[in-house]
Amino acid sequence: MTAHTVGEVMTRDVVQARRTTPFKEVVRLLDHHRISGLPVVDADDKVLGVLSGSDLVRCQAHRDGTAPPPAVTAGDVMSSPAITVHPEQTVPDAARLMERRGVERLPVVDEADRLIGIATRRDLLRVFLRADDDIRRQVTEEIIVAALELPPDAVRVSVRDGVVTLDGRVEVRSQVPELVHSVWRLDGVVGVVNGLGFRIDDCAAAIPPHRIGSS
């Protein structure tokens, strides 16, 4: 039930710039490779910052036209420090980081903080392209049978466009939320429809025995 890692989905061939890369060269790189941003690295490939098309446009918007503009480089307009991730981090963790920090891309660095890849929103969304049959097989084999130790036919699993429907009966009530939560965590799952029942209610509060003579 392990989620995909950033290292499995990242783009390894990274278009990058140096701090001294001229403004126009950065524009050419973005246009030629049809990308909207890139990392800025030093001579040791350590990430100094990230530069996006929005940064370039903002730089031009601040020019007042009253004096010749100074030479502008990637280092002048990049966003720094860069928000980075490591390849062993999970795709859901990277997606939450992107959302929380409001960024479109995450440079991926090794243990020495050297650039080894980049993860974009498109890269992270790729996990949702999993086939429905692949998801159904994982739910049955890894969760129902391996994790919950139930017979494979105890729960009927159907998947359509990433939405998993669960029907049938598990052994105890506490297995219902456990199963639903585990399915939600799988790569490619966009929704879970819970139609599960249970044989034994192990969540009911114990009723104390009635004491003879008590009022």
HELIX and SHEET records of a PDB file:
HELIX    1   1 VAL A    6  VAL A    9  1                                   4    
HELIX    2   2 PHE A   23  HIS A   33  1                                  11    
HELIX    3   3 GLY A   53  ALA A   61  1                                   9    
HELIX    4   4 ALA A   74  VAL A   77  1                                   4    
HELIX    5   5 VAL A   91  ARG A  101  1                                  11    
HELIX    6   6 ARG A  121  LEU A  125  1                                   5    
HELIX    7   7 ARG A  126  LEU A  129  5                                   4    
HELIX    8   8 ASP A  132  GLN A  138  1                                   7    
HELIX    9   9 VAL A  139  ALA A  147  3                                   9    
HELIX   10  10 GLN A  175  TRP A  184  1                                  10    
SHEET    1   A 3 ALA A  17  ARG A  18  0                                        
SHEET    2   A 3 GLY A  37  VAL A  41  1                                        
SHEET    3   A 3 VAL A  47  SER A  52 -1                                        
SHEET    1   B 2 ARG A 105  VAL A 109  0                                        
SHEET    2   B 2 LEU A 115  THR A 120 -1                                        
SHEET    1   C 3 VAL A 155  ARG A 160  0                                        
SHEET    2   C 3 VAL A 163  VAL A 172 -1                                        
SHEET    3   C 3 GLY A 191  ILE A 200  1                                        
END                                                                             
